[in-house]
Amino acid sequence: MKSTILMLALAAAAATPGMAGSISGLCDTGVIAGCGSQTPLAPGATDGNFTVTLSPVGPTPTAHTIPSNPGYYTSGGNSIGTATASWITTDVGAPPTMTEADGVFNYQETLTANVTGVVTISGSYGADNCATIAWGSSPVAVSGSGVTLGGGVSNCQDNTGTFKGLTSFSFQETVVAGTKYYLDFEVGNLGEQTGLLVDCLSATGGTAPTAAPEPSSILMTLTGFGLLGGAFWRRRLATNRA
């Protein structure tokens, strides 16, 4: 009995609120809003995770999954992407029509750091025609592995390889727990359709802040130690009487 009470007390003392990964809000393209699960959306659906903050056409279009596939990379049985992501584009009109304007489009999502320190952000992506990964509300190109495609938006090249397959990327940023950050995928288009697919986004590293025990955990701990002390005292009285 006492060992059970002690185990309960120790478990309550150690209990802390659940913590997500190093960064919250890292959603693949073309998945359900909030990406509680990376479930791909149907063709022509609004992407609620990415915002188009820059476009060569106005007013600024919205991010949608591509209504049909013009020849982009697919896998996992998804006709417009992979098992965990779909290609998105900037659309105008109703029903949505894929934008064919030349220029740079910026797809941005808002993140929240759950840790403090250096984190590594990685994944894989493809773009039509070129892309540069950037960081910040006013995008600044990152340094890392695979962070540009097709020469990047500063030197965009017409290369079908950027959307016929996916390229792995990885870069590091310093973050502070509780602070918002912005991840940007700048996509350059040289004509006809344009698109972006980001898959398997993840963040690792950093140190989680120490969480103060919740009042309920403190109460459980005190109750457990109280029961343990009572059991010990009753046993001691019984021994003295004997």
RAKAFEN-V551690 format. One record per residue. N is the residue number from 1. RES is the residue in three letters. PHI is phi in radians with two decimals (999 if undefined). Layout:
n=N res=RES phi=PHI
n=N res=RES phi=PHI
This chain:
n=1 res=MET phi=999
n=2 res=LYS phi=-1.09
n=3 res=SER phi=-1.14
n=4 res=THR phi=-1.14
n=5 res=ILE phi=-1.09
n=6 res=LEU phi=-1.09
n=7 res=MET phi=-1.11
n=8 res=LEU phi=-1.11
n=9 res=ALA phi=-1.12
n=10 res=LEU phi=-1.17
n=11 res=ALA phi=-1.13
n=12 res=ALA phi=-1.15
n=13 res=ALA phi=-1.16
n=14 res=ALA phi=-1.50
n=15 res=ALA phi=-1.17
n=16 res=THR phi=-2.36
n=17 res=PRO phi=-1.02
n=18 res=GLY phi=-1.12
n=19 res=MET phi=-2.13
n=20 res=ALA phi=-1.29
n=21 res=GLY phi=-1.21
n=22 res=SER phi=-1.04
n=23 res=ILE phi=-2.40
n=24 res=SER phi=-1.61
n=25 res=GLY phi=1.70
n=26 res=LEU phi=-1.37
n=27 res=CYS phi=-1.90
n=28 res=ASP phi=-1.18
n=29 res=THR phi=-1.27
n=30 res=GLY phi=1.15
n=31 res=VAL phi=-2.15
n=32 res=ILE phi=-1.05
n=33 res=ALA phi=-1.02
n=34 res=GLY phi=1.50
n=35 res=CYS phi=0.73
n=36 res=GLY phi=-0.99
n=37 res=SER phi=-2.34
n=38 res=GLN phi=-1.42
n=39 res=THR phi=-1.69
n=40 res=PRO phi=-1.09
n=41 res=LEU phi=-1.48
n=42 res=ALA phi=-1.32
n=43 res=PRO phi=-1.01
n=44 res=GLY phi=1.34
n=45 res=ALA phi=-1.58
n=46 res=THR phi=-1.24
n=47 res=ASP phi=-1.57
n=48 res=GLY phi=-1.46
n=49 res=ASN phi=-1.76
n=50 res=PHE phi=-1.89
n=51 res=THR phi=-2.00
n=52 res=VAL phi=-1.48
n=53 res=THR phi=-1.73
n=54 res=LEU phi=-2.55
n=55 res=SER phi=-2.72
n=56 res=PRO phi=-1.37
n=57 res=VAL phi=-2.08
n=58 res=GLY phi=-2.33
n=59 res=PRO phi=-1.14
n=60 res=THR phi=-0.96
n=61 res=PRO phi=-1.28
n=62 res=THR phi=-1.76
n=63 res=ALA phi=-1.57
n=64 res=HIS phi=-2.29
n=65 res=THR phi=-1.19
n=66 res=ILE phi=-1.10
n=67 res=PRO phi=-1.24
n=68 res=SER phi=-2.68
n=69 res=ASN phi=-1.69
n=70 res=PRO phi=-1.46
n=71 res=GLY phi=2.15
n=72 res=TYR phi=-1.38
n=73 res=TYR phi=-1.05
n=74 res=THR phi=-2.42
n=75 res=SER phi=-2.86
n=76 res=GLY phi=1.18
n=77 res=GLY phi=1.43
n=78 res=ASN phi=-1.65
n=79 res=SER phi=-1.20
n=80 res=ILE phi=-2.18
n=81 res=GLY phi=2.93
n=82 res=THR phi=-2.08
n=83 res=ALA phi=-1.20
n=84 res=THR phi=-2.25
n=85 res=ALA phi=-2.83
n=86 res=SER phi=-2.24
n=87 res=TRP phi=-1.17
n=88 res=ILE phi=-2.09
n=89 res=THR phi=-2.57
n=90 res=THR phi=-1.70
n=91 res=ASP phi=-2.05
n=92 res=VAL phi=-2.31
n=93 res=GLY phi=1.42
n=94 res=ALA phi=-2.46
n=95 res=PRO phi=-1.15
n=96 res=PRO phi=-1.02
n=97 res=THR phi=-2.12
n=98 res=MET phi=-1.07
n=99 res=THR phi=-1.25
n=100 res=GLU phi=-2.06
n=101 res=ALA phi=-1.25
n=102 res=ASP phi=-1.30
n=103 res=GLY phi=2.32
n=104 res=VAL phi=-1.91
n=105 res=PHE phi=-1.99
n=106 res=ASN phi=-2.01
n=107 res=TYR phi=-1.80
n=108 res=GLN phi=-2.22
n=109 res=GLU phi=-2.23
n=110 res=THR phi=-1.64
n=111 res=LEU phi=-2.09
n=112 res=THR phi=-2.29
n=113 res=ALA phi=-1.34
n=114 res=ASN phi=-1.78
n=115 res=VAL phi=-2.35
n=116 res=THR phi=-2.11
n=117 res=GLY phi=2.21
n=118 res=VAL phi=-1.52
n=119 res=VAL phi=-2.05
n=120 res=THR phi=-1.87
n=121 res=ILE phi=-1.88
n=122 res=SER phi=-2.52
n=123 res=GLY phi=2.94
n=124 res=SER phi=-2.47
n=125 res=TYR phi=-2.72
n=126 res=GLY phi=-2.49
n=127 res=ALA phi=-2.68
n=128 res=ASP phi=-2.14
n=129 res=ASN phi=-1.91
n=130 res=CYS phi=-2.54
n=131 res=ALA phi=-2.75
n=132 res=THR phi=-2.36
n=133 res=ILE phi=-1.52
n=134 res=ALA phi=-2.34
n=135 res=TRP phi=-2.43
n=136 res=GLY phi=2.04
n=137 res=SER phi=-1.10
n=138 res=SER phi=-1.86
n=139 res=PRO phi=-0.93
n=140 res=VAL phi=-2.16
n=141 res=ALA phi=-0.98
n=142 res=VAL phi=-1.56
n=143 res=SER phi=-1.96
n=144 res=GLY phi=2.97
n=145 res=SER phi=-1.77
n=146 res=GLY phi=1.18
n=147 res=VAL phi=-1.51
n=148 res=THR phi=-2.32
n=149 res=LEU phi=-2.21
n=150 res=GLY phi=0.99
n=151 res=GLY phi=1.54
n=152 res=GLY phi=1.33
n=153 res=VAL phi=-1.22
n=154 res=SER phi=-1.41
n=155 res=ASN phi=-2.54
n=156 res=CYS phi=-1.11
n=157 res=GLN phi=-2.16
n=158 res=ASP phi=-1.43
n=159 res=ASN phi=-2.42
n=160 res=THR phi=-1.15
n=161 res=GLY phi=-1.11
n=162 res=THR phi=-1.30
n=163 res=PHE phi=-2.18
n=164 res=LYS phi=-1.60
n=165 res=GLY phi=-2.71
n=166 res=LEU phi=-1.96
n=167 res=THR phi=-2.01
n=168 res=SER phi=-1.34
n=169 res=PHE phi=-2.42
n=170 res=SER phi=-2.79
n=171 res=PHE phi=-2.67
n=172 res=GLN phi=-2.11
n=173 res=GLU phi=-2.45
n=174 res=THR phi=-1.68
n=175 res=VAL phi=-2.25
n=176 res=VAL phi=-2.19
n=177 res=ALA phi=-0.95
n=178 res=GLY phi=1.51
n=179 res=THR phi=-1.71
n=180 res=LYS phi=-1.49
n=181 res=TYR phi=-2.41
n=182 res=TYR phi=-2.28
n=183 res=LEU phi=-1.85
n=184 res=ASP phi=-2.11
n=185 res=PHE phi=-2.09
n=186 res=GLU phi=-1.52
n=187 res=VAL phi=-2.08
n=188 res=GLY phi=-1.71
n=189 res=ASN phi=-2.05
n=190 res=LEU phi=-1.85
n=191 res=GLY phi=2.31
n=192 res=GLU phi=1.09
n=193 res=GLN phi=-1.20
n=194 res=THR phi=-2.33
n=195 res=GLY phi=-2.81
n=196 res=LEU phi=-2.49
n=197 res=LEU phi=-2.27
n=198 res=VAL phi=-2.15
n=199 res=ASP phi=-2.30
n=200 res=CYS phi=1.02
n=201 res=LEU phi=-1.13
n=202 res=SER phi=-2.70
n=203 res=ALA phi=-2.41
n=204 res=THR phi=-2.32
n=205 res=GLY phi=1.74
n=206 res=GLY phi=1.42
n=207 res=THR phi=-2.10
n=208 res=ALA phi=-1.26
n=209 res=PRO phi=-1.15
n=210 res=THR phi=-1.28
n=211 res=ALA phi=-1.57
n=212 res=ALA phi=-1.25
n=213 res=PRO phi=-1.02
n=214 res=GLU phi=-1.27
n=215 res=PRO phi=-0.94
n=216 res=SER phi=-1.13
n=217 res=SER phi=-1.18
n=218 res=ILE phi=-1.08
n=219 res=LEU phi=-1.09
n=220 res=MET phi=-1.10
n=221 res=THR phi=-1.10
n=222 res=LEU phi=-1.10
n=223 res=THR phi=-1.09
n=224 res=GLY phi=-1.10
n=225 res=PHE phi=-1.18
n=226 res=GLY phi=-1.14
n=227 res=LEU phi=-1.12
n=228 res=LEU phi=-1.10
n=229 res=GLY phi=-1.13
n=230 res=GLY phi=-1.11
n=231 res=ALA phi=-1.11
n=232 res=PHE phi=-1.12
n=233 res=TRP phi=-1.15
n=234 res=ARG phi=-1.13
n=235 res=ARG phi=-1.16
n=236 res=ARG phi=-1.18
n=237 res=LEU phi=-1.12
n=238 res=ALA phi=-1.12
n=239 res=THR phi=-1.19
n=240 res=ASN phi=-1.12
n=241 res=ARG phi=-1.18
n=242 res=ALA phi=-1.25
